[in-house]
Amino acid sequence: MFKVMKKMDSKQIARMRILFRTAYFVAKEGLSFSKFPQLCSLQACNGLDLGSTYINDKGAATFIKAIGQHMNTEIQSEVENSDYFSVMSDGSTDVAHLEQELIYIRYLDGNATVRNKFVSIVELDDATAVGIQKGIHSGLSEIGQETKEIRAAKMVSVCFDGASVMMGAKGGVATLEKKDVPRLVEIHCVAHRLELAVLDALKSNSYLKEVEDIIEEVYKLYHYSPKKRRELKELSTVMDEALSQYGSISTIRWLASRSQAAETLLKNFPATITHMEQMAEIGKATEKPKCKGLLKKMKTVKFVKYLHFVLDFTKQLSILSQQFQKEDSLIIDVMEELETVTLHLTEFKLASSPKVREFKNSYDEEHKTYRGITLSDTQQPHRNEPLAEAVPTSSEFCKIIDDTLEYIGKRFENFSRTTPLSNFKALDLRQWPSFSEL
């Protein structure tokens, strides 16, 4: 298509430029190709001359394919001028439930800047290790990097999730690649490792898992019902309470999603409890038992205090996850970021976390209320301690933190103790002695 454009006059090129930009917008926003002619019609109504050619969904596909090919040509040129590259990939399914592999390439450009570039989405013949490896090679072929000779010379690392089909020692994709590239360093995605460590910690504390389940149940209650969201908004206006929307809980950005979920429920707590009490009394027969069950669990000192702790706890881990997902994140940054979050979580052991302190200040011990909501608890404090101090005990939160740090340590052990990843700390200038120490 770009060759054809060279023969066009300036007026035709101006039209094509607008059409290309419109098609790019459709792709960038993940819109249906059927939106392309509608957007073109809108621009024509605004006085732009787009002509009549290509104004259909097939035209959109043609433009987007040409844009993709041009972008891959630029990536190929940069990768060919780079000494080494790494490959990152992850599996997914499309709307037809067909297995696909998303392939990215990571390299240094001419300015020694780390680049992570999307290469392709490849439909797989099957989801076996051999099928996935074939799909990755197919994706690399789009930027001319698929041959065994090129991979052996330039590919230094692969990064996948921890599924056995990807990282299995006996027949995973990484193991298959190492047959062609023996020096290859395989890395289990650090953000994925972190989430697995947190899930391990959740399993070790049954009530923490229950709190997470309650948060998810509340989200489902409102996320799938516009009517309930409207009623909640109207009630919050009457109560003069600011309201945050109950969106969906992502399974992809799990930590960030859970942190946001806890924050939203805490902010909406008085309005949510009041609305659920109304539904438990005058709601549908199918809703009443569910609302009553949730209210029984939520209107306790233990739950509300845990909710405050969960917000502080997940926020620190969410920040760590976001650091791991930064485009320019390096291996040497992993242990540094882990040490930072370890310090913050350890501070929560030495003194209550900020949100837990906020709860203690907001809880009315005399009237057993929190922000106007009466709370109860079957767990009684010892030695006449204030309920907000004693339920749950600080030792429970300390154990959650200890368990989490232990599981994180196990999941990231090879970064600090196992070669070759542990060797990278020699390149970390932050670990080098200062001039005064030499």
RODO-2510 file (C-alpha; in nm, 4 decimals, decimal comma):
residues 438
     n   res          X          Y          Z
     1     m     0,0000     0,0000     0,0000
     2     f     0,2836     0,2414     0,0818
     3     k     0,4282     0,1801    -0,2673
     4     v     0,0919     0,2706    -0,4215
     5     m     0,0834     0,5942    -0,2213
     6     k     0,4067     0,7107    -0,3843
     7     k     0,2135     0,7468    -0,7114
     8     m    -0,0658     0,9552    -0,5568
     9     d    -0,1046     1,3304    -0,5780
    10     s    -0,0990     1,5522    -0,2691
    11     k    -0,4795     1,5542    -0,2328
    12     q    -0,4985     1,1743    -0,2375
    13     i    -0,2114     1,1465     0,0113
    14     a    -0,3920     1,3860     0,2471
    15     r    -0,7017     1,1627     0,2311
    16     m    -0,4968     0,8493     0,2935
    17     r    -0,3245     1,0098     0,5908
    18     i    -0,6627     1,0726     0,7560
    19     l    -0,7804     0,7189     0,6788
    20     f    -0,4620     0,5701     0,8225
    21     r    -0,4974     0,7740     1,1413
    22     t    -0,8618     0,6719     1,1764
    23     a    -0,7781     0,3034     1,1276
    24     y    -0,4958     0,3340     1,3803
    25     f    -0,7415     0,4818     1,6316
    26     v    -0,9793     0,1884     1,5752
    27     a    -0,6977    -0,0605     1,6420
    28     k    -0,5526     0,1327     1,9362
    29     e    -0,8909     0,1531     2,1112
    30     g    -0,9787    -0,2095     2,0372
    31     l    -1,2900    -0,1120     1,8403
    32     s    -1,4723    -0,3264     1,5880
    33     f    -1,3665    -0,2691     1,2275
    34     s    -1,7330    -0,1860     1,1598
    35     k    -1,6746     0,1401     1,3512
    36     f    -1,4278     0,2561     1,0855
    37     p    -1,6854     0,3615     0,8199
    38     q    -1,8950     0,5264     1,0919
    39     l    -1,5966     0,7322     1,2088
    40     c    -1,5240     0,8236     0,8479
    41     s    -1,8857     0,9385     0,8025
    42     l    -1,8548     1,1540     1,1141
    43     q    -1,5408     1,3190     0,9788
    44     a    -1,7115     1,3756     0,6430
    45     c    -1,9968     1,5504     0,8288
    46     n    -1,7314     1,7724     0,9882
    47     g    -1,6159     1,8792     0,6445
    48     l    -1,3241     1,6452     0,5714
    49     d    -1,2906     1,5048     0,2205
    50     l    -1,2162     1,1316     0,2531
    51     g    -1,3343     1,0196    -0,0885
    52     s    -1,5343     0,6977    -0,1264
    53     t    -1,2616     0,4316    -0,1540
    54     y    -1,1712     0,2115     0,1468
    55     i    -1,4654     0,3426     0,3532
    56     n    -1,5633    -0,0013     0,4860
    57     d    -1,4494    -0,2622     0,7380
    58     k    -1,2282    -0,4336     0,4801
    59     g    -1,0558    -0,1004     0,4235
    60     a    -0,9905    -0,0761     0,7983
    61     a    -0,8334    -0,4229     0,7948
    62     t    -0,6138    -0,3230     0,4998
    63     f    -0,4890    -0,0069     0,6723
    64     i    -0,4271    -0,1784     1,0055
    65     k    -0,2381    -0,4636     0,8413
    66     a    -0,0197    -0,2126     0,6536
    67     i     0,0472    -0,0198     0,9764
    68     g     0,1410    -0,3417     1,1562
    69     q     0,3776    -0,4482     0,8807
    70     h     0,5449    -0,1068     0,8828
    71     m     0,5848    -0,1123     1,2620
    72     n     0,7330    -0,4629     1,2480
    73     t     0,9769    -0,3458     0,9813
    74     e     1,0957    -0,0731     1,2197
    75     i     1,1250    -0,3247     1,5050
    76     q     1,3152    -0,5667     1,2813
    77     s     1,5627    -0,2938     1,1882
    78     e     1,6241    -0,2047     1,5538
    79     v     1,6568    -0,5688     1,6623
    80     e     1,8996    -0,6443     1,3799
    81     n     2,1166    -0,3562     1,5022
    82     s     2,0994    -0,4819     1,8616
    83     d     2,3481    -0,7428     1,9824
    84     y     2,0971    -0,9427     2,1870
    85     f     1,7284    -0,9797     2,2526
    86     s     1,4896    -1,1593     2,4882
    87     v     1,1436    -1,2982     2,4235
    88     m     0,8376    -1,2653     2,6456
    89     s     0,5125    -1,4449     2,5713
    90     d     0,1846    -1,5342     2,7354
    91     g    -0,1178    -1,7382     2,6367
    92     s    -0,4725    -1,6188     2,5896
    93     t    -0,7984    -1,7142     2,4217
    94     d    -1,0028    -1,5064     2,1790
    95     v    -1,3818    -1,4669     2,1711
    96     a    -1,4071    -1,7973     1,9835
    97     h    -1,2078    -1,9662     2,2644
    98     l    -0,9153    -2,0370     2,0312
    99     e    -0,5706    -2,0641     2,1915
   100     q    -0,3391    -1,7750     2,1083
   101     e     0,0098    -1,6689     2,2086
   102     l     0,1033    -1,3036     2,2577
   103     i     0,4683    -1,2411     2,1764
   104     y     0,6869    -0,9486     2,2814
   105     i     1,0546    -0,8836     2,2202
   106     r     1,2899    -0,6947     2,4547
   107     y     1,6131    -0,5368     2,3357
   108     l     1,8375    -0,2303     2,3560
   109     d     1,7986     0,0315     2,0845
   110     g     2,0780     0,2452     1,9404
   111     n     2,0616     0,4771     2,2426
   112     a     2,1040     0,1849     2,4864
   113     t     1,7413     0,2273     2,5945
   114     v     1,5419    -0,0814     2,6943
   115     r     1,2604    -0,1469     2,4492
   116     n     0,9690    -0,3876     2,4925
   117     k     0,7829    -0,4256     2,1653
   118     f     0,4720    -0,6208     2,0787
   119     v     0,5445    -0,8529     1,7876
   120     s     0,2372    -1,0621     1,7155
   121     i    -0,0653    -1,2589     1,8301
   122     v    -0,0335    -1,6090     1,6898
   123     e    -0,3147    -1,8631     1,6749
   124     l    -0,1802    -2,1959     1,8004
   125     d    -0,2312    -2,5366     1,6420
   126     d    -0,2400    -2,6759     1,9947
   127     a    -0,1488    -2,5664     2,3487
   128     t     0,1328    -2,8191     2,3979
   129     a     0,4903    -2,7021     2,4554
   130     v     0,5782    -2,7916     2,0951
   131     g     0,2707    -2,6070     1,9656
   132     i     0,3490    -2,2960     2,1708
   133     q     0,7158    -2,2992     2,0650
   134     k     0,6050    -2,3214     1,7024
   135     g     0,3745    -2,0245     1,7600
   136     i     0,6551    -1,8172     1,9158
   137     h     0,8828    -1,8917     1,6206
   138     s     0,6003    -1,7936     1,3856
   139     g     0,5694    -1,4606     1,5650
   140     l     0,9451    -1,4004     1,5514
   141     s     0,9370    -1,4681     1,1766
   142     e     0,7378    -1,1453     1,1365
   143     i     1,0502    -0,9531     1,2379
   144     g     1,2998    -1,1933     1,0780
   145     q     1,4331    -1,3464     1,4019
   146     e     1,2930    -1,7003     1,3891
   147     t     1,5814    -1,9093     1,2547
   148     k     1,7830    -2,1354     1,4818
   149     e     2,1050    -1,9584     1,3789
   150     i     1,9749    -1,6117     1,4709
   151     r     1,8278    -1,7303     1,8000
   152     a     2,1497    -1,9122     1,8919
   153     a     2,3507    -1,5969     1,8208
   154     k     2,1273    -1,3277     1,9711
   155     m     1,8528    -1,4637     2,1968
   156     v     1,9713    -1,4575     2,5586
   157     s     1,6547    -1,5006     2,7652
   158     v     1,2893    -1,6001     2,7658
   159     c     1,0268    -1,4911     3,0170
   160     f     0,7027    -1,6821     3,0691
   161     d     0,4491    -1,7479     3,3415
   162     g     0,5138    -2,0409     3,5717
   163     a     0,2901    -2,2966     3,3985
   164     s     0,4599    -2,6339     3,3537
   165     v     0,3956    -2,6235     2,9794
   166     m     0,6121    -2,3086     2,9675
   167     m     0,8741    -2,3639     3,2397
   168     g     0,8645    -2,7405     3,2989
   169     a     1,2142    -2,8853     3,3384
   170     k     1,1424    -3,1952     3,1307
   171     g     0,9445    -3,0626     2,8379
   172     g     0,8440    -2,6991     2,8806
   173     v     0,8867    -2,4362     2,6105
   174     a     1,1926    -2,2900     2,7864
   175     t     1,3566    -2,6347     2,7982
   176     l     1,2847    -2,6899     2,4280
   177     e     1,4387    -2,3524     2,3432
   178     k     1,7512    -2,4353     2,5432
   179     k     1,8159    -2,7276     2,3097
   180     d     1,8755    -2,4705     2,0342
   181     v     2,0226    -2,2030     2,2636
   182     p     2,2052    -2,3758     2,5543
   183     r     2,3077    -2,0475     2,7222
   184     l     1,9460    -1,9283     2,7372
   185     v     1,8355    -1,7830     3,0729
   186     e     1,4735    -1,8705     3,1483
   187     i     1,2876    -1,6364     3,3843
   188     h     0,9525    -1,6905     3,5503
   189     c     0,7659    -1,3560     3,5229
   190     v     0,8344    -1,1660     3,8471
   191     a     0,4879    -1,0070     3,8666
   192     h     0,3346    -1,3539     3,8341
   193     r     0,5669    -1,4929     4,1018
   194     l     0,4619    -1,2168     4,3387
   195     e     0,0938    -1,2935     4,2936
   196     l     0,1577    -1,6638     4,3536
   197     a     0,3410    -1,5768     4,6765
   198     v     0,0469    -1,3651     4,7939
   199     l    -0,1959    -1,6451     4,7067
   200     d     0,0197    -1,8792     4,9160
   201     a    -0,0108    -1,6354     5,2069
   202     l    -0,3885    -1,6167     5,1625
   203     k    -0,4114    -1,9940     5,1928
   204     s    -0,2215    -1,9829     5,5223
   205     n    -0,4788    -1,7508     5,6853
   206     s    -0,8384    -1,8673     5,6516
   207     y    -0,9942    -1,5405     5,7704
   208     l    -0,7856    -1,3295     5,5317
   209     k    -0,9139    -1,5527     5,2514
   210     e    -1,2682    -1,5037     5,3840
   211     v    -1,2243    -1,1246     5,3756
   212     e    -1,1081    -1,1474     5,0131
   213     d    -1,4113    -1,3624     4,9289
   214     i    -1,6485    -1,1141     5,0959
   215     i    -1,4976    -0,8241     4,9005
   216     e    -1,5468    -1,0192     4,5785
   217     e    -1,9071    -1,1071     4,6683
   218     v    -1,9896    -0,7403     4,7307
   219     y    -1,8309    -0,6463     4,3998
   220     k    -2,0347    -0,9076     4,2140
   221     l    -2,3513    -0,7929     4,3877
   222     y    -2,3154    -0,4415     4,2449
   223     h    -2,1078    -0,4927     3,9313
   224     y    -2,3715    -0,7087     3,7617
   225     s    -2,6702    -0,4956     3,8618
   226     p    -2,7142    -0,1403     3,7258
   227     k    -3,0305    -0,1154     3,9398
   228     k    -2,8394    -0,1819     4,2632
   229     r    -2,5667     0,0641     4,1640
   230     r    -2,8286     0,3308     4,0968
   231     e    -2,9978     0,2660     4,4330
   232     l    -2,6617     0,2787     4,6104
   233     k    -2,5766     0,6090     4,4426
   234     e    -2,9110     0,7611     4,5419
   235     l    -2,8654     0,6407     4,9002
   236     s    -2,5103     0,7772     4,9227
   237     t    -2,6402     1,1175     4,8083
   238     v    -2,9013     1,1150     5,0856
   239     m    -2,6346     1,0100     5,3380
   240     d    -2,3973     1,2783     5,2035
   241     e    -2,1322     1,0120     5,1422
   242     a    -1,8898     1,0235     4,8493
   243     l    -1,9250     0,7085     4,6400
   244     s    -1,6726     0,5121     4,4356
   245     q    -1,7955     0,2804     4,1631
   246     y    -1,7837    -0,0954     4,2116
   247     g    -1,6078    -0,1945     3,8909
   248     s    -1,4978    -0,5416     3,7876
   249     i    -1,2220    -0,7346     3,9654
   250     s    -0,9490    -0,8122     3,7154
   251     t    -0,7917    -1,1568     3,7016
   252     i    -0,4942    -1,0151     3,5117
   253     r    -0,3781    -0,7257     3,7303
   254     w    -0,4809    -0,9213     4,0383
   255     l    -0,2945    -0,7301     4,3102
   256     a    -0,3813    -0,3822     4,1858
   257     s    -0,7407    -0,4948     4,1396
   258     r    -0,7675    -0,6339     4,4934
   259     s    -0,6160    -0,3181     4,6423
   260     q    -0,8668    -0,1030     4,4533
   261     a    -1,1507    -0,3333     4,5584
   262     a    -1,0626    -0,3030     4,9280
   263     e    -1,0296     0,0748     4,8979
   264     t    -1,3682     0,1081     4,7265
   265     l    -1,5509    -0,1078     4,9819
   266     l    -1,3933     0,0838     5,2699
   267     k    -1,4894     0,4196     5,1194
   268     n    -1,8448     0,3019     5,0466
   269     f    -1,8863     0,1064     5,3717
   270     p    -2,1685     0,3056     5,5420
   271     a    -2,3756     0,3399     5,2229
   272     t    -2,3149    -0,0225     5,1225
   273     i    -2,4148    -0,1613     5,4633
   274     t    -2,7265     0,0568     5,4774
   275     h    -2,8301    -0,0450     5,1249
   276     m    -2,7719    -0,4138     5,1969
   277     e    -2,9827    -0,3833     5,5142
   278     q    -3,2654    -0,2458     5,3003
   279     m    -3,2306    -0,5327     5,0521
   280     a    -3,2267    -0,7836     5,3393
   281     e    -3,5613    -0,6432     5,4570
   282     i    -3,7544    -0,5522     5,1409
   283     g    -3,5481    -0,6931     4,8564
   284     k    -3,6228    -0,9918     4,6347
   285     a    -3,6669    -1,3254     4,8070
   286     t    -3,3556    -1,4562     4,6307
   287     e    -3,1470    -1,1607     4,7550
   288     k    -3,2514    -1,1543     5,1206
   289     p    -3,0534    -1,4593     5,2439
   290     k    -2,7403    -1,3483     5,0586
   291     c    -2,7541    -0,9941     5,1987
   292     k    -2,8246    -1,1184     5,5508
   293     g    -2,5300    -1,3569     5,5299
   294     l    -2,2941    -1,0850     5,4079
   295     l    -2,4146    -0,8376     5,6707
   296     k    -2,3546    -1,0875     5,9491
   297     k    -1,9932    -1,1223     5,8349
   298     m    -1,9298    -0,7560     5,7536
   299     k    -2,0812    -0,5816     6,0579
   300     t    -1,8065    -0,6989     6,2914
   301     v    -1,5057    -0,5251     6,4381
   302     k    -1,2863    -0,8042     6,3095
   303     f    -1,3949    -0,7667     5,9466
   304     v    -1,3698    -0,3877     5,9383
   305     k    -1,0293    -0,3889     6,1055
   306     y    -0,9086    -0,6585     5,8658
   307     l    -1,0413    -0,4537     5,5744
   308     h    -0,8249    -0,1606     5,6837
   309     f    -0,5230    -0,3880     5,7155
   310     v    -0,5888    -0,5512     5,3773
   311     l    -0,5892    -0,2087     5,2138
   312     d    -0,2447    -0,1207     5,3537
   313     f    -0,1144    -0,4721     5,2895
   314     t    -0,2307    -0,5031     4,9274
   315     k    -0,1358    -0,1443     4,8446
   316     q     0,2298    -0,2108     4,9271
   317     l     0,2262    -0,5314     4,7236
   318     s     0,0420    -0,3584     4,4397
   319     i     0,3128    -0,0903     4,4251
   320     l     0,5741    -0,3673     4,4084
   321     s     0,3838    -0,5396     4,1274
   322     q     0,3648    -0,2136     3,9327
   323     q     0,7406    -0,1643     3,9756
   324     f     0,7985    -0,5131     3,8355
   325     q     0,5849    -0,4272     3,5322
   326     k     0,7731    -0,1100     3,4398
   327     e     0,9088    -0,1194     3,0865
   328     d     1,2665    -0,0418     3,1915
   329     s     1,2728    -0,2759     3,4934
   330     l     1,5977    -0,4753     3,5175
   331     i     1,6986    -0,7960     3,6941
   332     i     1,9103    -0,5974     3,9390
   333     d     1,6004    -0,3968     4,0382
   334     v     1,4070    -0,7017     4,1567
   335     m     1,5885    -0,7593     4,4862
   336     e     1,6075    -0,3838     4,5523
   337     e     1,2295    -0,3513     4,5157
   338     l     1,1735    -0,6606     4,7314
   339     e     1,3902    -0,5141     5,0071
   340     t     1,1880    -0,1919     4,9955
   341     v     0,8520    -0,3661     5,0359
   342     t     0,9996    -0,5891     5,3086
   343     l     1,0958    -0,2782     5,5058
   344     h     0,7488    -0,1255     5,4660
   345     l     0,5673    -0,4433     5,5702
   346     t     0,8045    -0,4914     5,8633
   347     e     0,7177    -0,1387     5,9793
   348     f     0,3542    -0,2537     5,9970
   349     k     0,4672    -0,5163     6,2493
   350     l     0,6480    -0,2660     6,4690
   351     a     0,3589    -0,0198     6,4643
   352     s     0,0064    -0,0555     6,3299
   353     s    -0,0317     0,0211     5,9614
   354     p    -0,1753     0,3657     5,8720
   355     k    -0,5256     0,2399     5,7910
   356     v    -0,5431     0,0248     6,1054
   357     r    -0,4520     0,3328     6,3113
   358     e    -0,7217     0,5208     6,1224
   359     f    -0,9759     0,2537     6,2206
   360     k    -0,8787     0,2748     6,5882
   361     n    -0,9316     0,6507     6,5768
   362     s    -1,2665     0,6212     6,3953
   363     y    -1,4177     0,3421     6,6036
   364     d    -1,6457     0,4612     6,8845
   365     e    -1,5676     0,2163     7,1653
   366     e    -1,8524     0,3359     7,3864
   367     h    -2,1283     0,2990     7,1269
   368     k    -1,9586     0,0191     6,9290
   369     t    -1,9980     0,2129     6,6044
   370     y    -1,7805     0,2825     6,3037
   371     r    -1,8866     0,5749     6,0821
   372     g    -2,2413     0,5385     6,2114
   373     i    -2,2603     0,1604     6,1624
   374     t    -2,3006    -0,0525     6,4763
   375     l    -2,0484    -0,3360     6,4872
   376     s    -2,0412    -0,6520     6,6942
   377     d    -1,7925    -0,9300     6,7487
   378     t    -1,8140    -1,2709     6,9093
   379     q    -1,4427    -1,2556     6,9908
   380     q    -1,4055    -1,0886     7,3288
   381     p    -1,0969    -0,8865     7,4259
   382     h    -0,8759    -0,9945     7,7141
   383     r    -0,7890    -0,7920     8,0252
   384     n    -1,0571    -0,5305     7,9456
   385     e    -0,8673    -0,4090     7,6399
   386     p    -1,0560    -0,1806     7,3989
   387     l    -1,2225    -0,3921     7,1302
   388     a    -1,0584    -0,1908     6,8503
   389     e    -0,7176    -0,2778     6,9963
   390     a    -0,7744    -0,6440     7,0748
   391     v    -0,9854    -0,7744     6,7837
   392     p    -0,8100    -0,9054     6,5879
   393     t    -0,4803    -0,9177     6,7740
   394     s    -0,1754    -0,7541     6,6216
   395     s    -0,0090    -1,0954     6,6210
   396     e    -0,2553    -1,2069     6,3499
   397     f    -0,1420    -0,9280     6,1192
   398     c     0,2226    -0,9963     6,2053
   399     k     0,1791    -1,3605     6,1070
   400     i     0,0228    -1,2632     5,7729
   401     i     0,3192    -1,0361     5,7027
   402     d     0,5707    -1,3015     5,8112
   403     d     0,4022    -1,5674     5,5968
   404     t     0,3905    -1,3361     5,2959
   405     l     0,7573    -1,2416     5,3238
   406     e     0,8485    -1,6080     5,3670
   407     y     0,6584    -1,7112     5,0536
   408     i     0,8038    -1,4189     4,8580
   409     g     1,1517    -1,5257     4,9697
   410     k     1,0911    -1,8783     4,8434
   411     r     0,9479    -1,7635     4,5108
   412     f     1,2385    -1,5251     4,4467
   413     e     1,5168    -1,7374     4,5934
   414     n     1,6959    -1,7833     4,2607
   415     f     1,7384    -1,4055     4,2248
   416     s     1,9529    -1,3898     4,5369
   417     r     2,1120    -1,7352     4,5602
   418     t     2,1053    -1,9137     4,2251
   419     t     2,3215    -1,8402     3,9257
   420     p     2,3077    -1,6856     3,6751
   421     l     2,0436    -1,4419     3,8089
   422     s     2,2257    -1,3822     4,1375
   423     n     2,5396    -1,2862     3,9430
   424     f     2,3716    -0,9748     3,8069
   425     k     2,4094    -0,7980     4,1424
   426     a     2,7738    -0,7424     4,0466
   427     l     2,6422    -0,4962     3,7851
   428     d     2,4328    -0,3037     4,0365
   429     l     2,6190     0,0221     4,1045
   430     r     2,4100     0,0693     4,4194
   431     q     2,5945    -0,2281     4,5713
   432     w     2,9413    -0,1002     4,4845
   433     p     3,1539     0,0505     4,7646
   434     s     3,1788     0,4272     4,7775
   435     f     3,5122     0,6023     4,7245
   436     s     3,5436     0,6510     5,0998
   437     e     3,5085     0,2751     5,1506
   438     l     3,7812     0,1845     4,9024
***
